[in-house]
Amino acid sequence: MTPAIRPLVAGNWKMNGTGESLAELRAIATGLSSDLGQKLDAVICVPATLLSRAAETLVSETVRLGGQDCHVKESGAHTGDISAAMLKEAGADYVILGHSERRTDHQETDELIRAKTQAAWKAGLAAIVCVGETAVERQEGRALEVIGRQLLGSLPDDVKSDTTVIAYEPVWAIGTGQTPTAEDVEKAHAFMRSELIARFGSEGAKLRLLYGGSVKPANAVELLGISNVDGALVGGASLKATDFLAICEAYRTL
Ligand SMILES: O=C[C@H](O)COP(=O)(O)O
């Protein structure tokens, strides 16, 4: 973790969750109503269909809500898409952008993600911008090159640390139970930090850098304790309140 940066633990429910899942969200909010909630910020990025109901169900401010993607435009003829302003109106404060599943399934480019980041800011959302190498890119020794290119291309020039979060997610670690070694995570995050400081100066030093990819209660203390890891982007383990809260609990000891 980086001293003086308030950690953020973000959950990404992906294409999971029904009305019944809101009970898990309530349980997360209740769990963070204790002194645990003083130690970190938490956001759950639910499917867009659940945002309004999720916003109504949350009675405390201990958990924020997020979307998982937005369109670059505010409105218009874009069937099936959702604008950042719509997410905001439905109750979101954050939006995940450039997740590897969007980059792969929807051929999203760095350029598009940069435009979406600006759209998110304009609507009053904080952007969680994802980067990360594939298994092949890693085997070829190109992990840092890919991360650097994605960071450079996906971020606009006027990044501010209160409206932008970076998530490093090695694609091969997502949903597989595999994680990089602590040394590899430290190396990737140190590289991102130096690239961000070089480009954004003091704002780059303050940006929250999340690690994502098979984060679970059993490895949370190790992963979240790594230098320049300021939180996590949690997929599968965010679907159950007990698991998500157990990950947050790492910050009691860090
Ligand atoms: O957005 C979350 C990530 O893709 C990580 O997913 P996972 O925790 O299920 O590996």
The ligand as an SDF file (V2000), in Angstrom:
LIG
                    3D

 10  9  0  0  0  0  0  0  0  0999 V2000
  -12.9890   -6.7800  -12.3790 O   0  0  0  0  0  0  0  0  0  0  0  0
  -12.5760   -7.7300  -11.7250 C   0  0  0  0  0  0  0  0  0  0  0  0
  -11.6070   -8.6140  -12.2380 C   0  0  0  0  0  0  0  0  0  0  0  0
  -11.8250   -8.9690  -13.5510 O   0  0  0  0  0  0  0  0  0  0  0  0
  -11.1600   -9.7270  -11.3460 C   0  0  0  0  0  0  0  0  0  0  0  0
  -12.0430  -10.8110  -11.3630 O   0  0  0  0  0  0  0  0  0  0  0  0
  -11.7940  -12.0390  -10.3600 P   0  0  0  0  0  0  0  0  0  0  0  0
  -11.6090  -11.4390   -9.0010 O   0  0  0  0  0  0  0  0  0  0  0  0
  -13.0220  -12.8770  -10.4540 O   0  0  0  0  0  0  0  0  0  0  0  0
  -10.5580  -12.7090  -10.8250 O   0  0  0  0  0  0  0  0  0  0  0  0
  1  2  2  0
  2  3  1  0
  3  4  1  0
  3  5  1  0
  5  6  1  0
  6  7  1  0
  7  8  2  0
  7  9  1  0
  7 10  1  0
M  END
$$$$
